[in-house]
Amino acid sequence: MTEPQPQFDIIICGGGMVGLLLANALATHKLSIAIVEAGGHQPGWNRDQFDLRVSAITRASQRILSTLGLWQNMVDMRISPFREMHVWDSTGNGVIHFDSADIGQDCLGHIIENSVIQLALQQRLKTFDNIRWFQPAIPSELNISAQQITLTLEDNSQITAKLIVGADGGQSWVRQQTGIEVQSTDYQQTAVVATVKTQLHHQETAWQRFMPTGPLAFLPLPDGYSSIVWSTTPEHADSLLTMDDAVFRQTLAEGFDFKLGEILETSARAKFPLRAQHARQYVKTRLALIGDAAHTIHPLAGQGVNLGFADAATLAEVLMDSVRSKRDIGSLKTLRRYERWRKGDNLAMLSIMTVFKSLFGNNNAILKTLRNSGLNITNELTPVKNAIIRHAMGLAGDLPRLARCEPL
């Protein structure tokens, strides 16, 4: 006798930060949720070692996490506020400085290790009996009908739901199965990441130096450590990875113009390629894409995971409004509301980051003069500068309820 297929309200394909945030947002509302994650169980947070991958969490994302009861757990592990941001151009005198005090905030955001965020999300989900994990579970086939989706896994088991959410990253299997095309731009850059200890304290400031080959950022961590993200040419990135530690420390200090003095310590290094992409559609009947499955951008402004969190919070709100109105959560009419809400903001941010990358990566003399003048002029126009940073922090715009500290 064939066993019945497990039936759920929602299948979330992808157990990363954005997918798990969506699951956390919906968990208290008794929707039955399946989380399908192809990778095995990853090591948790390590108190004795910084994670190489960190995220710059905006105030809007902090509000989402706080409203869901996740923030304090992360605070108890390890977070690092940044109260100021200092950006300058290596080819001229252009500089812009942001200070949280100028807009009446105690900080601009927080630098948090991805493993801290991931662990907090996982721990809360374990307290709900309406969440079921399929991990490791590799999806092999997706069928979408008018009434439901059926997901077949590699072991030939099947699960069904009213809606599937693709939260499975930039190479999204879900997106590929449904034929949604992406617009893609190769930045022809690779990001090198590491954790370093500097001679001078970072002063709870996020520092970023723009160079013709790409930006170099120092992001503050506890105890005077910094997470560095050096976006550069693929060839230079390979060179940085193969240097011995002493040569790397000297190269890094020189590349950062010794802004924080000598580099005293460095961790292992890692790299990842940079490209922008944007899905032409976020939704179809019984399908929605969130996070990197829908869009990826350059890390120079640290907005990637924040856009994904906003996607998750918005989709959760749309779905709960649909449930309360007794509408089909998988209908195209329901899901189009989410797409209309998020697509414009995400596309605008992607376009801005692409322009910034092109503008600061150009050695044209006229452009160098214009961008240095533009930085300095903007730095003097306090209302304009404050409006920019408020928007970047997620304190302006059409925010979902969770980002306004309002429960769903």
N, C-alpha and C positions, 0 to 999 in steps of 0.2 A: 504494500500500500504506500503510495506516494505521500510524503509529508507535505502539509500545506505550506505555501510560501509565506514567510513573515511579511506582515503588512504594516506600513507606517504612514504617518501623515507626510513626513518629510525625510528625504535622504540627503545628507550633506556629504558630498564627495570631496574629501580633503580634510585632514585633521591638523592643519596648521593654525596659526593665530587667528586668522580671519574667520575660518570655518567654525572654530571652537567659540569665538565670540558670538556668532549667530546662534549656535546651540545654547550658549548661556543665556542669551536674551530671550529665547523661546522656552527654555526648560521649565520655568515656573508656571507656564500656561497649559501644561498637561497635554501638549501635542506630543505624539509619539515620534521620536527622532532616531534615525540610524546614522551613525558616523562611519563612513567607509574610508579607511586610510591604507594606502598601499604599503607604506614603509613600516618597518617593525617598530617596536617601542624604543624610543630614543632615551639616552641617558638624561637624567633630570639635572636640575641646577646644581652647580658645584660651588659651595661656599668659599673654597680655597683657590678658585681660579676664575677669572673673568671669561665670559663667553666672547668669542671673536665677533659674533653678530649682535649688534645692538640696534635699538630703534629710538628715534627722537619722538617721544609721545607728547602730542599737543595737549593744551588744556581741554579741548573738546573731547579728545580720546580719554583723558583722565576722568572727565565727567561721566562718560559712558561706563568706564570701568568701575567708578565709584558707585554709580546708581545700581549696578548689578552686584555690588558687594564684593568686588574683586580687588579693589585698590589696596586695602589695608594688608592683605596677604602679601602683595608685592612690596609694600613698604617694609614689612617685617623681614623680607628676604634682602633686597638691595636695590635701591634706586638712587639716582643722582640728579638733583635739580640743576637747570642752567638758568641763570638770572639775566645774563646779557649775551649778546651775539656780536661778534666783531668780524667784519668781512673786508678784505682789501684786495686790490689788483696788483700783481707782481710786476706789471709792465709800466706802472705809473704811480700817481699819488692818490688815486681814487680809494675812498674808504667810506664805509657806512657802519654805524654802531647802533644797536638796539638795546634798550634797557627796560626791564619789566617795570621799574619804578615810574617810568614816564607814562605808563597807561594804568597805573594803580594796581598792578598785579605783583604778587610776591615772587613769581618766576615766569619765564617764557614757556617752560615745558620741562620734561624730564628725559634723561638718557637712561634706558632700561635694557638690560640684556634680554635677548629674545627668549632664552631659556627660563628666565624669571616669569615673563608674561605667559609662556606656554604652560609652565607648571601650575600657575595660579588658575588658569582656565581649566586645566584638566582636573585639578583637585575639587573645584566647585561642581563640575559635572558629575563627579563620582557620587555626589549626595542625592542624585535624582534617579528614580526608578523608571522614568519614561525615556531615558537615553540608553541606547544599545550600541556598543562598539563592535565594528568588524575590522580587526587589525591583527596581523597584516592581511589585507584582502585586496586582491588585484581585480579591478573590474575588467570584464572581457566583452560585454555586449550590452547595449542600451536600446530598449524599445519603448517608444512613446505612442500611446493611443489617446483617444479623446478623453478617456476616463482616468487613466493612470499611467505610470511609468513602471517598467520592469527592468531591473538591473541584474544581469547575470555576472557572477563572479568567476574567477579562474577555476575554482573547484566545482563549477557547474551548479552551485546553489544559486537561488534567485530570491530577490526581495522586491517588494512592490511599494509604491507610495503615490500620493497625489501630486507630489512636487519633488524634483531633484534640483539641488543647488550645486553648481560647480564652484568649488573653492579650492581647486586643485592646482593652482599656480599658473605661471606664465605659459607652460606647455600643456595646458589643461586638456586632459583626455575627454572630459565631458564636452567641452567646446568643440573639439575635433569631431566627436561622434555625431554632433548635431549640425555640422556643416557651417558653423558660424565663422565668417572670415575675419581676419584682423588686418589692420593697417600697421605696418611695422617699419621702424627706423633703427638702423644699426648705428649707435653712437661712435663706433670704432674706438671704444675705450674699454678698459678693464679696471675694476676697483680692487685695490689691495687693502686688506684690513688686518689690523693687529692691535694689541694693547701695549701701551708704553707708559713709562714713568719719566717725567720731565724734571729738569733741574729747578725750574720755577713752577709754582702752583698755577693751575689753570684758572683760578679765581671764579669758579663756577660759571665760566664763560664758554660758549661754543665759538670756536675760532675757525675761520675758513679763508684760505688764500687761493685766489684764482690765478692759474698759470696757463700759458698757451696750450699745454698738453692736457689740462684738466684741473679741477679743484682739489685741494688737499685740506681735509677737515680734521680738527682735533676736538673730540667731544668729551666733556668732563665725566669722569667716573669717581667713585669714592676714594678717599685716601690719596688724593693727588694723582691718580692714574688717569689716562685718557685713552679713548678708543679712536684710532685713526682710520680714515677712509680716504685713500689716495686714488683718485680717478685719473688714469693716464693712458698712454698708448699701450696696446697689448705687448709690444716688444719691451717697453720700459717696465711694465708690470712683471714680465717674466724675469727680467734682470733683478728687480727688487726682491723677488721670491728666492732667487738663488744666491744672493749676497750672504756672506757670513754676518753674524749679528753686529760686529763692530763697524763694518762698512755700512750696513743698513742704518745703524743709529746715526752715523755721521751724515749720510746722504739725506736722511729724513730731517735732521736738524737744519741742514743747509736749505733743503726744499721749503722748509717752513720759516726760513729767514731768521732762525734762532729766536723766534718770538717767545718761546717758553724755555730758552736756554738749551743746554745739551740734553740729549736723550740718554737717560741713565740705564733704563732697562727696556727690553722688548720681549714680547711673547713670540710664539710661532706666528707665521703669516699665512694668509689664505687669499684667494682671488676669485672674482666672479665677473663674467662679461656683462656689459651694460647695453641695453637696447630699450627702445620705447615701442610699445604696441598698444593698440586700442581695438577692442572688438566692435564690429559694425553693429551688432545687436547685443544687448544684455539679456534679453528674454525671448523665449518662445513659449507656446502653450506647454505648461508643466515643467518649465525650465527657467532657471535664473543663474546668472554668473555674478560673482562678487570677487573683490580683491584682484590679485594678479591674473586670475582667469579672464577678467574683463579689461584690465589695464595695467601696464607697468610703465614707470617713469624713471628719470635720472635721480639718483639719491642725493643730489647736491642740496636740496631743500629739506630732505628728511621727511617727505610727505607720503611715501609709499604705503606704509602700514596704516597711517591715519586715514587715507582715502578708503582703504579696505574696511577699517572699522566703521567709517561713516556709511559705507555700502551695507554692512551687516546690520547696523542699527536702523537704517532706513528700511531695508527689506523686512526686518522683524516688525517694525511698526506697521508697514503696509499689510503684512500677513495677519497681524493681530486685529487690525481694523476690519479685515475681511472676515475673520472668524466671528467677531462680534456682530457683524452684519449678516452672518450666515451665508456668505458668498463663497464660491469655490476658490481655495487658495492657489490652485494651479491654473486658473483661467488666464488667458492672455490679457483680458481687461484689468484684472487685479495686478498682474505683474508689470504691465505697461506703466502703471503709476510709479513703481519703483524705478524703472528705466528713465522716465521723464525727469524724475527728481534728481537722479545722480549723474546721468550721462553728461549733461552740460558742464557741471562743475569739474568732473574728472577730465573731460576733454580740454577745458580751459587750462587746468593745471598742467596737463601734459604738454600743451602748446607753449605755455610760459617756460617750462623747464627746457624744452627743445630750443627756444629762442635764446635763453640764457647760455646754454651750452655753446651754441653757435657764436653768440656775441663775444663771450669771453675766451673762446678758443680761436679767435681770429687775430692775426698779426697785422692786419691792415692799419696803417698809421692813422687814418681818419677815424676808424672805428675805435682804436685805442684811446684817442683823444675824447671821443664822444662818451665812451663808457666810463672813463675816469671822471669826466665832468658830470656825467649823470649820477654817479655814486655820490659825489661831493654835494651836488645840488640837492639831491633827495635827502642826504644826511642833515642838511640845514632846514629843510621844510618839515618841521616837526609834525604838523597835522597829517601830511601825506605819509610820512614815515610811520607814524602811529597807526594809521589806517591799514597800511600794508601788514604790519606785524599782528594787528588784531585779527585780520583775515587769516593770516598764516597760522595763528594759534587756534583758529576755529571758534572765535568769539563773535563772528559776524556771519550773515548769510542765513539761508533757509535750513536750519539745523533740525535733525530728528529729535524726538522727545527725549531720548536717553542722553543726548548731548546737551540738553537743557536741564538735566537733573530731574526729569519727570519720568516716572515709571510708565511702562507700556500699558 
